[in-house]
Amino acid sequence: MRFHNPECRSVRDFYLFRTVRLKAGSNLNREHRQCRSGQACAAEKTADKALDAREGMNMQYFDDTEQALYARLPGVLLPWYSQNARDLPWRRDCDPYHVWISEIMLQQTRAEVVCGYYLRFLQALPDVFALASAPEKELMKLWEGLGYYSRARNLQKAARIIVSQYGGRFPSSPEEIETLPGIGPYTAGAIASVCFGVPAAAVDGNVLRVVSRLTALNQPVDLQKVKAQVSARLMQVYPAEACGAFTQAMMELGATVCTPKSPRCAACPAASFCRAAAAGTQKNYPVRLPKKEKKIQHRTVFYLSCGDRIAILRREAPGLLSGMWQLPDVPGELGPNDAMAAAAGMLVEPTGIMWEKHRVHVFTHMRWEMVCYGIQCDRCAEGFIWADSDTIRRQYALPTAYRMFLDDLTV
């Protein structure tokens, strides 16, 4: 782990500086002379008192005993993982293209859902060259239903960089990997450790939950500084010959045993030294900042049917779901009469409402409350693509928010 030399401009700065340097085995007096503040001695005295009292500061994650808990993880997790790892398709090799695709798909999506998408994706786009050259329509169709469609676009942007700048070979260092579009510290750490044996921590929600309970971490894990500290702690205990296995073992423990609502502590290999398990406070962790309420938007959706054909159109860019296909819609919740008037304004010559459905679709920071009217029309107006429902399902990528109205009619 690499430590930086902070400027001791406050008591808290010096406290952090002193604690970290002591753990690194540095000479405190020599480093202390580098402080710029003329009040360094006073800061040192106050920091010494704070080390004993810890009043007003919750700095548990600098505690030596907590690092000892981290150090015990490889010894219990690696044998447990070798016996209990799920057979997931992306674990059958260490190809960075495969691991990368799976990690991006697994963001905000359960593993059991991802499996089918992953296999279909690799069948259509088996390597980084195929992804880089794929038509956008094909890429979006392969991603249909996974949501967060910017992930698919960033995959292709990154693939083109790998092809043009690296000759199709995936970069191996976390720092280089993280420069690719759509890749953050977690994904970079996962690829580097699993595929290249680099001791790079991959700290996602599962790992944060495991560590929070293990150490009874009272800091909000939403904070970037807390994530960075957890990552640094983990990197100190990575087993040199099993970096990838340790990364996946941490993820697996959080996904299958140390779950959010019903942790299976009796099956946990770390239960004997887990602070939350000992105190019976598992449900108190991880600590998170208060959630912001989702913004609610009302929308009226039109299922315009002319014979056996349905109207769809492409969403404008930029914006939410930009570039995706959709059923026509307007902001707000219209009643039946206003909906008919709006359809008439689309020049489709509506003749009547066949049905009305209400649905809710939840995004990360927004909630759509939707009413959809099935309207029979006499004219296939310009400005839309008119296609039967089977063709739409095969050829056009509709986000779940719109596709669910088509799916309702086939149930």
N, C-alpha and C positions, 0 to 999 in steps of 0.2 A: 504494500500500500504506500502511496506517495503522499507525504505530508508537505504542506506549504507553510511558509513563514508569515503569519499574519502580523498586522500592525497592531500593537497593544494600545489602542486608543480609548479603551474603556475597561471597567472591571470585568465585564462579561467577555470581552475580547481576550483579555489576559488569562481569564479562567480557562477558556477554550485552548488558548495557545499553550499554557502551562501543562494542562492535562495531556494534550496530544503529544507534546514533546517528551514528557516524562515516559509515556508509553512507548515512544520510539527509541528510548534509550539515549536521548540527547542530553547535553550538558545545559541545564537550565540557566545557570549564571551567564554562560557564554552567549546563549541565544537571547537572554533577557537584555543584554547590553545593546541589542540591535533595535530595541523599541524606540519609537520616535518621541513618545510622550515624556515630558519632564516629570510627570507624576507617576512614573513606573513603579517606584518603591511603594508608594501608597497603594497602588493597584495590586501589587504583590501581596501586601499585608491583608487587604480586603479579600483578595481571592483565596488566600490561605484559610481565612475564616469561613468563606463560602464552601470550601472543600469539606470542612467539618460539618457545618450547619446545613448547607444546601438550601438556605432559606430563600424563598422567592424564585428558585430555579429548579426545574425538573429536568435534570441532565442524566437520567438513568442510563441512557445509551452510551455514556462514557465510562460506565462502571466495569472494572476488571472482571467481576464475577459474571457479567453478561457475556463478555467475550469468551469466557470459559464454557458457557452454554453453547455458543456458536461452535466452539472447537469440538464439542462432543457430537455434533450432527453427522459428519461424514461416517463415523464409525458405526452408527446405528442405521443411517438411511441407506447406505449403499447395499448392505446385505438384504435389507427389507425390500428395496426396489428390485433387486434381481429376482426376488421371489413373487412380487406382487404387481409388477408393472403391467398395465393394460396392453393388449396387443393392438396398437394403433398403426395405421398404414405408414404414417410418416416416421415411425420409429424403426422401420425395417432396414434403413440404411442411414448414412450420415452425409448424403448428398446435400450441399448447401442450398441448391435450388429447391429441393423437396422440403427441407426444414423451413426455408424462408416462406414458401407458399403456405405451408401449414400454419406457421406462426401468425401470418397476416390474417388468415381466415379465422383463426381461433380468437382473435380480438373481438370481444363482445358476443361470441358465439360458442355454444357448448360443443364439446368434442364429438358427441354422438351425431350432431347435426352436420358437423364439418366433414365427417368421413366420406359421405357420398359426394359432396361438392369437390373434395380434394381429388378423389379418384377420377371423376369426370374431367376435372381441370387438367390433370396430368395426361389423360388420354388424348385430349384435344391439343394441349400445348406442353409437350413432353420435356422441353428444355428452354433455356433462357433465350435462345435464338428464335424459337417459335413464338414465345411471348412477346418479344420485342417487335416482331413483324405482324402480329395478329391484327385483323381489322377490329376497330373499336366495337362494332355491332356484335361480333362473335364474343369478344371479351366480356361485354356487359351481359350478354345472354348467359354465359357460364357463371357469372356472379349473381344472377337474378335470385332474389330471396335471401341473400346473405346480408344485404343492407350495407350502409356506410360505403357507398359506391366510389368515393374518392380513394378508397384503399386499392381498388382494382386499377384505377388510372395511375396511381403512384407506383404500383407494381410494374406497369408497362414503362413508365418513365425511368424507373430504376433499371429495368432490363435493358433498355436502350443504352443507358450509361455503361452498364457492365459489358455490353457488346462492343460499344465504340471506344471505351477508354481502357478496358481490361481484357479485350479480346475474347470475351465470353467466360473468363475465369472469375469466380467470385472472390472479392477481396477477403483477406483472412483476419485482419486486425479489427477490433471493435471500433476503433477511431475511424478507419476507412469505411467500414460497413455503415456506420451511423451517418455518414455524409449522403447516403443514397436517399432519394425521396421516399417518404412514408416510413422510414425506419428510425426508431428512437433507441434509447439506452437498453431497454428490455430486449427488444428483438435483436439488436446488435450483440448483446451478451449471449443470448440463446444460440445464435448462429456461430459465434466465435468459439464458444465452449463445446457445443455438441459436434460441430463439424471440424474444428481445427484444434481442439484440445487446449484452448486458451483459458486461463483461470479468470473468466469474465462473468460476473454475476448477472443473472437475468431476474430482475425483481419485478414481478407482476402482482396482481391482487392476491393470488394464492400464496405466494411467498411472503408477502407482507402480513397476511393473516397468520401463517405459521410462526413467523418471527415475533409478531406482536404478542401472541399467546405464550410462546416459549419464554419470553423475557418480561412479560407483563408491561409492554411498552406503552407509556401513557402519553406519547406524543401523537398528534394527528398524522396518520400515514399519508394523507393527501398532500402534505407539505413536501416540496421537492428536497429540502435539506434533510428531512427524515429518510426519504427514499435513498438519497445519496449516502447517508450514514449506514443504513442497512446494507447497501451494496458494498461499501468499503469493509464493513465487518465480515461479510460473507467471503469476500475475496481473500481475506487473510487465512481462511480455513479450507480453501479449495484443495482437494487432493490432486497432486500433480499428474498422476496417471489415470485419473477418472473424472476429469472436469465435466465432460458431457453427461456422464451418468449422475453426477451430483446435481447438476442443474435440473435434469429431468426428475430426479428423485424429489427435490424440493417442490417442483410443480405438482408432481403426482400426489405427494402427501397432502397438499392444500386442496387439490381437486377431488380426492377420493376419501380422505380420512378427516383432515382438519377443515371441514366444510363450514360455511357461514352459519347455518342455523342449528344443525344437529351433529356436532363433531363426535366422531367415534373414538373417544380417547382410549378405550380398552384395546383398540387395534393399533394404536399409535406407537411406533418404535421410540419416540422421544418422550413418552408420557411420564417416565420416571424422573425426568429433570425439567418438566414443563411447569413454570410458575403458575400459569392460569389453571392448569389441571389440578395442581396441589391445592389451590385456593378455591376451586369451584367457580371461577370467574370467567370461564371461556367466552360467554356471551357478551362480556364487556369489551372484547377486543375483536378486531382492531378499532382504535379510537379514530373517529373521522370528524371533519369539520361539518357543521350543519349544512344539510342539502338545501339548495335553492329550489323553490317551487317551479315546476315546469310551466312555461308559458302555454296558454290554451289558445288554439286557433280553430275557428269553425269554418268548414268548407262544404260546398255543395258540389257533388260529383254527378256527371251525366253519362249514363250508359245509353248512348244513342244507337238504336238498332234500325237498320234499313235492310229489309229482307233478312238474309242470314249474315249480314256484315255489320261490324261494330266500328265506331269512330274512335281512333286514337290519334295523338299528336305528340310531338317531342317537346319536352320542357326546355325553356330558354336558359341560357347560361349568362352570368354566373347565378348561383343561388342553390337552395336546397334541392337535391336530386337533379341537378342541372344535367341536361343532355339525355336524360332517361325518357322512356315512353310512358304515356299516361292516358287515362280517360280524361276528357275535358272537365274542367272544374272552374269554380269561381269562389272568391273569398265570401265568407258569411254563410248563414244557414237560411236557405230560401224555403218558403212554403210551396205546395204543389202549383198554385197559380203563377207565382213568380218564376218558378222553375220552367214552366211551359213558355212563359214570355221570354226568358233567357235563351231557351232552346230555339225559339223562333228567330231571335236575333243572330243565331249562328247559321241561319238560312237553310236549316235541314227540314223545314216544313213538318213540324211535329204534329201528330194526330192524337196522341193520348199517352197517359202514364200507365205503364204495365205493372210496375211495382215500386216500392219505396223501402230502402234498407238503411239502418243506422249502424255505424261502426266507429270504433276508436282505434287510432294508431299512435303509438308512443315512440318518439325519437329520444335521443339522449337529453336534450334540453327543451323539448317541445312536445305538446300533446295535440293531435288533430282529432277533433270531434266532427264526424263526417256524416252527411246524409247523401245517399245516392238514389237518383230517380232513373228507373228504366223507362225510356221514352221511345215509342214507335215513331219512325220518321218515314216520309215519302221521298226524300231527296238526299242523295249522297253529296253533300256540299263540298266545295273546294276548301283547302286548308287543313284537311284531315287525311289520314290514311284509313281506308275502309277495308277491313279484312274479317274473315270468319274467326271464331274464337280459337279453333285448332291452330290456324296459321299464326295468330297472335302468340299463343303459348309456345310455339316452336321457334319463331323467328324474332320476336320482339321482347326486349327485357323491360318488364314492368315492375316497379317497386312494389313491395308487399302492400303498401297503403292503397294501391289501385287494383292490384291483381286479386286481392281477396274478394272483390265484387264479382269478378269473373268466376272465381273458384266457388262462390256461393251457389252459382247456377248449375254446377255440375255435381253438387253433393246430393 
